[in-house]
Amino acid sequence: MLQKNVAETGFVFFPDPYPSQNLFYRSDNARFAQMGIPAHTISSVQIDRDRFYHSVNDELHTLDVENLCVIVRAIALGMKPLVMGEATPERIRDR
């Protein structure tokens, strides 16, 4: 749904590039998914390329703020139909 809603902008939400690390299942959102509630984890960096990710040097000045703004705008645009009640995700079955 998110990708569909931002299709005309050229922004792309990519699937998890690190499935072996189970990042989603280590997030707070995993519990929602276990209950059948659609949930996402969106990362703003490629963690294998961000030398500051989850380190003691991970500070504001190390962030790509412009990239973060682009991502936040895409999330807001992608979520707008859901927030406005124009689209509703289906619950995940068999959970």
C-alpha positions, 0 to 999 in steps of 0.5 A: 500500500505504501509503495502504491501511494508514492508510485508517482513520486519515484520514491521506492520502499525496498524490501529488507536487504538483511533478512538473515538478521531478522531485523523486523522480528527484533523490532517493537512492530513484530508483536503487532504482526504476530497478532495479525496487525499489518506492521512495518519497520522502515530503515533510513540507512543501509546498516552495513554501510553506516559506520555509526549505526548503533554505535557510541558515535551515532549522533545527530551530526552523523545523520543524513538529515536530507535523506531522513526528510525524504523518507518521512515525506514518503511515509506521510504520503504513503500513509495518507489514504490510511489515515484519511480512511480511504484505504484499509490494510487487511489483517494478516491471516493465520497468525 
